Amino acid sequence: MILTARYAIQGPTIFYLYDVSEQPYPEGVFEAEKVIEDAPTGTPTHYVNGPIRMTASQRFFNVYQLDKFVSHITILQRPDTAHEVILNDPFAWLDLSSYLDDGKILMKVRRRFMVFSCDGAFLSEVTFSDADSGPPEEEDVDGPSRKEMSLRKFRKEQQAMKPFEAGMSPIARL
Amino acid sequence: MQLEHKRKYLLKLKPGERFVAFLQFNRYEDIGFFPTGLRVECCSSFAFMTAGAGPNAGDVEFNRINLILMDPFYERTQVAHFRSSTYYDNEVFLAGDTLVKSVVQATLGRKHDARYKTYVWTQLPGSLVRSKMLQASTNKMYEALDSDDTVPTDEEDSDGGALSSPATHEPVQMILSDRGFLYYVTKRDGKCDIMEGLPRDPYLANHASIFSMKAESCLAFTMEDCGAFFFMDEQYTVHELVRNQNNRRLALRREFSMKEMQRLDF
């Protein structure tokens, strides 16, 4: 059951509500209708289950049976939805979103940069190479970074650390 | 599950393992899953409980949480299946297949609270069951005191408890808010109560009524994202309830109804 101030969706039917303080029932407004109308020549659908809301979305789905042992999940947008959900973000991980010059939408969700079309279809994921990420890191004053360190130098450093470790007391080592 | 006659996803449970119920949760931390270093940003997540016999499926007496993560933003859909190494006690499994809804509530308040606890609340047709997490090594309770039995019930607290009938649960689904609060409807002495359970106080006896109204039954109960509650009584009248400004109780804002003709189809 989906219940709001404007409508109640129970099974395959949507019932439109009216404010009790505004009697009588306004004329010209739908009273109730099927969520999915069968096509006149198509196979009749049998309602099985629903509506089931999708978490963090404006969509819900009903399950219909067309033939025996075959069920179809039909995803629907809530009737009073005024926006399109491009990406569900239940954990609020979206960092930024922006329109690109060609009308596409760029989104950054934690470590992922994703591009969607203007109507919300997923296009691709963008990766940035190191060359695009800005000026190179400044070298450490105390020495080169671990990436730039040669294996020989790394071993030498490790050897230099060993006596220091051996000289430590057992408590300090813990 | 088959999508458009192309992609088919089947999850085969371990031999002897049984599906119990889907789980609703708010954060990965609530179910004890810490996705550090994993690319789970855009994954669809499905959590469910299983129980079963045999070495692969855990013990028959206990429930285990499973988590399926699906990432469709690849050339081939990426799917990962995680199974909890700890178990929850057996109250849910013993209830059979008549489960209405199961949710996970955690006492986690701050991000770095390492001592938080998680509980699985399962709604049965006539009751609400809280399942506690068991110790991983022994499959026993963490604390013997961590039980609903140690908290005084309403009947013991009130002097007139013997005269009033026990509260019954209305057959509408409970709601877990995005902040971890639990809401459900009970009925006692011809009055329906909207009950609220705080995540930091996860005891059934400490759930408090935040709204009470005279109604024979509750036909529907939902909560909108903006915080408004909708309650439909047996007369098909929908009551829109909002929070009071100075306390947690609800107050009536508006009433809605449907045309009499349509009530027959409802």
Contacts between the chains, C-beta under 8 A, distances in Angstrom:
chain1	res1	chain2	res2	distance
A	1	B	172	7.7
A	1	B	173	8.0
A	1	B	220	4.6
A	1	B	222	6.8
A	2	B	222	6.7
A	3	B	220	4.8
A	3	B	221	7.7
A	3	B	222	4.3
A	3	B	230	4.4
A	3	B	232	6.4
A	3	B	238	6.5
A	4	B	222	7.6
A	4	B	224	6.5
A	4	B	230	6.7
A	5	B	228	7.7
A	5	B	230	7.3
A	5	B	238	7.8
A	5	B	240	5.8
A	5	B	254	7.0
A	5	B	256	6.2
A	8	B	220	6.7
A	8	B	232	7.2
A	8	B	238	7.0
A	8	B	258	7.2
A	8	B	266	7.7
A	10	B	220	7.7
A	10	B	266	6.1
A	13	B	265	6.5
A	15	B	258	4.9
A	15	B	262	5.5
A	15	B	265	7.8
A	15	B	266	6.2
A	16	B	258	7.0
A	17	B	238	6.0
A	17	B	256	4.0
A	17	B	257	6.5
A	17	B	258	5.6
A	18	B	256	6.5
A	18	B	257	6.6
A	18	B	258	7.4
A	18	B	259	7.7
A	19	B	254	6.2
A	19	B	255	7.4
A	19	B	256	5.9
A	20	B	237	7.0
A	20	B	254	7.8
A	20	B	255	4.4
A	20	B	256	6.4
A	20	B	257	5.3
A	21	B	254	7.4
A	21	B	255	7.3
A	25	B	259	5.2
A	31	B	258	7.2
A	31	B	259	4.8
A	31	B	261	6.7
A	31	B	262	5.2
A	32	B	258	7.4
A	32	B	259	8.0
A	32	B	262	4.7
A	32	B	265	6.5
A	55	B	24	7.2
A	87	B	42	6.5
A	88	B	44	7.7
A	90	B	26	7.8
A	90	B	178	7.9
A	91	B	27	6.5
A	91	B	28	7.6
A	93	B	41	5.6
A	109	B	41	4.3
A	109	B	42	5.9
A	110	B	41	4.6
A	111	B	39	6.9
A	111	B	41	6.9
A	112	B	39	6.7
A	112	B	41	5.1
A	112	B	42	6.5
A	112	B	73	8.0
A	114	B	42	7.1
A	114	B	73	6.5
A	122	B	72	7.8
A	122	B	73	5.8
A	125	B	73	6.2
